[in-house]
Amino acid sequence: MVGNVPVGGDAPITVQTMTNTLTHDVAATVAQIKACEAAGVDIVRVSCPDAESSAALKDIVKQVNVPIVADIHFHYKRGVEAAQNGAACLRINPGNIGSEERVKEVIKAARDYNCSIRIGVNAGSLERDLLEKYGEPCPDAMVESGLRHIKILQDLDFHNFKISCKASDVFMAVAAYQMLAEQTDCPIHLGITEAGGLRTGTVKSSIGIGSLLWAGIGDTIRVSLSADPVEEVKVGFEMLKALGLRHRGVNVIACPSCARQQFDVIKTVSTLEDRLAHITTPMTISVIGCVVNGPGEALMTDIGLTGGGKGTHQIYIGGQTAHRLREGDESIVDHLVKMVEEKAAEIDAKSKDKAA
């Protein structure tokens, strides 16, 4: 449990991100967390490099709705302070947290304040003895580091923990996670660390995290991007949607467009995605520029649009032809947004009736 959010077992795969504000700037950090909440984030991590940052947690956790993970490196006392100040989870790096005695102090604080722990192994900061043993960072060294610290926690009768084995090299990370999954059944946090900017990091993370999720490995994910944390959340959910593992918001199926298109598909889709960002109800819409694939795609979506000649396009609902939209009567985007909002309200109402 990370606060009130379950991780592992039959729980939904959760999406995490990490703030990049100065943690002691409470207003800026809270604003960033709230923006991520609006995007659907389940868990947010903040770095606690100094006593001022760990003290700020007391104010931060009161103002947000998601559990906060305190990221701890080097100074084990920051972990103790973070637990005392309301962190729901402590992320500790075995390679730089210090001696086993210091780890024990952090574990005691976690137990005393009902705080979970993430063992965060990273290829870039492995213990010196493991680097000497293996010669360089490698999956075997990463997994040995992780299992070593799992044993420490279990020997101290502490079991509310998860583990990650991150590397910036996709192959190394995937191999480490595969080995780890074979040797432990504790919840696994997936990530490709330091993946890069928005485009590069999305591709690398999708290959690495996506292949592991496809293989049934992983309980919570964080897409590491040199970008706005909100983008990490969006990419995380898109990844889960693409794999059919979790559904949130509108999945837009759209053609790349070509000379056959009967309207500007790319501009329409870009605007539409922005206008539909507030919809959290799971549904699928298709936006196809011509009749080659449009009708077929519409059969499999809640709402479909197929471009037609002479500025007249076909609208589908539930795979059935519904009505035509003539350009000039109403913009394509406005029309589709209205339809999606109405459909979302209908789906939500049915869900409430079933729950009642």
N, C-alpha and C positions, 0 to 999 in steps of 0.2 A: 504493500500500500504506500502510495506517495500522497500523503494527506488523505483525502477521501477518494482518490483515484486508484482503482485496482490495476496492477500491471502483471500480466502473465495469466496462466491457466486459460479459462474460457473468456476472459475479459477482452473487449475490443482492443485492437492495436492502437496505442495512443501516439499522438503527435506532439513533439516537444520543440522548443526553440530556446535561444539564449539571448539575453539582452546585451547590447554593446554600449550602453550608456555608462557613465561613472555611477556605480551603485550608490555611493553616498549622496548623489544628486537624486533625492527621493522623488521629486516631482517628475523629472525626465524619465526615470526608470519606471515609475508607475504608469506614465503616459504610454510608454512603449509596450508594457505588459498589457494594458487595456486595448491597444491596437491589435495585439496578437490574439487577445481574447475574442475580439470581434471577428477575427479570421478563423476562429474555432480551436485555437490551441488548447491542449489538455494540461500541459505541465510547462513551466518556464524556469529556466536556470539562470541564476545571476552569479557573477564572480565576486568573491570576497577576499581580495588581496591584502586588506588591512583591517585594523580594528574599527575604523570609521565605517567601513562597508558592512561588516557583520553587525554593527550596532544599528545601521540603517534598516536592516531587515525588519526590526520591530515595527517601524512605521510602514514599510512597504506591504507586509503581509496583511495589514489591517485594511488596506485600500484596494486589494485585488481579489478576484474570485477563483483563481487557479492556485494550486499548490506550488510553492517555490522551492527549488533545489539550490542549495548553496554550493558553489564550485570552490573547492579547497585545494590549494597547492602550497607545499613547503611549510606553512605555519599551522601546525595541528591545532593550536589554540583558537584559530579562526573557526575551525570546525566545532569546537566546544561552544564558542560564543554564538555561532549561527544556530545551533540546536537550541540554545537558551533563548534566542530571540525570535523563534517561530518558524525556522526552516522546516519544511516537511520531509526533506531528504538531504543528505550530505553526499556530494560526489568527491571521493578521495582518490588520488592517484598513487598506487602502491610504490611507484618509482621515485616519488619525491616527498611523500608525507613524513618520512623519517623512520625511526626504529619501531619495533613491534610494540614497545611500551607506549609510544606516542599514539599508535593506532588503537591500542587498548583504551586510552583516554578518550579518544573520539567515539569509540564504540560505547563506552559507558555513558557519555553525554547523549548519544543517540537513544540509548535505552531509557535513560532518565526522562527524556523529553519526547518520547514516542515518535522518534524520527527514523526514517529508513536510511539505507546507505546504498550508493552505487559504487561498486569497485570499478574504477575507470582506468583500464590498462591502455597505454598509448605507446605505439612503436617508437616514438621519438623520445620517450623518457623512461626506458626500462631500467630496472635495478642493475647496478654495476656488475654484480656477480653473474647475472644472466648474460650480460653482454660479453663478459670474459668467457663464459661457458660456450656460447654459441658463435661468438666472433662478430656478430652483427644482428640488428633487429630482424626477427623472422617469426613466423607463426608459432613455432614450437616454444620460443622464448616468451612470446606474449601469453600463450595459454598457460605455461608453467607459472608465470607471474600471477595470472588470475586465479589459478587453482590454489596457489600458495596462500593467497589472501582470503579465499573462500574458506580454507581450513582454519585460518585464524578466527574468522567470525563464527564459524560453526563450533570450534573448540570453546568459544566463550558463550555458547548457547544463544547466539544472535542470528536470526534467520530471516529478518525482514530486509532483504537486500536483492539487488540485481547486479548484472555485470556487463561491461562492454570491453571489446578488444579492437580499438580503432587504429587505423593506419591511413596515411594519405595515398598509399599505393593500393589500388583497388584489389589486385590479386592477393596481396599479403593479407589485407583485411578480411576478404571473403574466406581465404584458407583458414585464418585464425578462428573466425566465427564457426566455420564448419567443424573444426576440431573441438572447439569449446562445446558446441551443441551435442557432440558425441559423448562428452565427459561430465556434463552437469545438466541437471534439469531445472536450475534456477532461472528466473526471468532474465531475458537477454535484451539489452539496449543496443540497437544497431546504429551505426554511423560510419561514414567515410570522413575522417578528420581532415581539416584544411583542404577541402575539395576544390576551392577556387571561387571565381566570380559567379554571377547568376547563371550564365549559360554553361560554362565549363563545369561548375560545381553541380548543377542539375543533372547533366549527362553522367558524370562520374558517380554521383550518388544513386541515380536511377539504375545504373548497371550493377553497382555493388549491393546496395540495400535491396533493390528490386529482385535480384537473383536469389538472395537469401530468403526474402519473404516468399518468393515463389516456391522455394524448397521447404517452406514451413518453419523457417528459423526466424525468431525475432518477436518481441512482445511490445516494444516501444521504439520509436525512431526519432532521430534528429538529423535533418538535412543541414549540413554545415556549409553556409554560403557567405562569401564576402559581399553581403548585400543586406538590405533591410530584413530584420527577423521575420516580418510579416510574410516576406517572400519564401522563407524557409517553411513556414506553416502551410502556405498555399501549395508548394511543391510536394510537401509530405502528404497532404490530402489527395492531390492529384495522383501520386504514386499508388496510394491505397485504393483509390477509385479505379485506376487502370487495371489493378490486379483483382478487383472484385472483393477486396477485403474489408472495405468500409465505404460507406456512401454518405456524403454530406454536400448539399448544394447541387447546383445544376451542372450536369455533364454535357458539354456542347460538342456534338459531332459535326464537323464541318469539312468541306472539301478544300483543297489547296487553291482552287480556282484555276481557270484556264480561259482560252478564247471563247469557250461555249457559255461562259457565265452570263446570266441575264441581269445581274446586279453586282455591285462591288462587294464580293464575299469577304475579303480580308478586312476591309474597313468596318463592315457590318458586324463581323464576329468580334473584332477587337472592342468596339463600342458596346456590343451586347454583353460580353463578359464583364466589363466594368459595371454596367447597369444592373447586372444580376448578382453582383457580389454579396448583396445583403440577403439573398435567399439561402436558407439553410436546409430546406426540405429537399430530400433526394429526388431528382427527376432527370430525365434525359431529353434533350431537344436536338433536332438535326437541322442544319442550315446548309443546303446544297444548291449550287448555282444553276444547275440545269436538270433536265428530265432523265439524263443517262442513269444516274444512281439515286437521284432524289426520292422517287416514290418507294424504292426498295428500302432505303435507310429510314424513311418515315414509318414503315411498317413496324420498326423495332424501337420507336421512340414515343414519348408522351406527346410531344408537339413537334411537328415537322414543317419545314418551309422548302419548297422546291421552286427555283426560278423558272418563269415562263416567258414566252415571247410577248412583244408589244406591251411590256411593263405590267403584265398581269401574272401574279405568282399564286401557287397553290398552297393552301394551308391544310395540314392534317392534324387530327386529334386522335390519339390512341391508335394510330395506324390507318385511320379511315379519313377519306377526303371530307373536309369540313366546309371550307368556303374559299373564295378567291380574294386576293388582296391586290388592288389596283394602285400603282404608284401615283401619288398625288392625293389619294384619299387620306392616307396616314403613313408615316414612315415605317419601314420594315421593323426597325428597332423598337419604336414605341409600341407597335402592334404586338410584337412577340413578348416584350416585357409585361404588357398588360395581361396577355394570355398566361404567362408563367406565374405571375402573381395570383391570378385567379385560380389556377390549377393547384398552386402551393396551398392556398387557403382551403381548397376543397380536400386535399390530401390530409392536411393537418386536422381538419374538422372530423374526418372519418377516423383518424387515429385516436382522437379524444373520445369519440363515441365508443370505440372498441375498448379503450382503457376504462371507461366508466362502466 
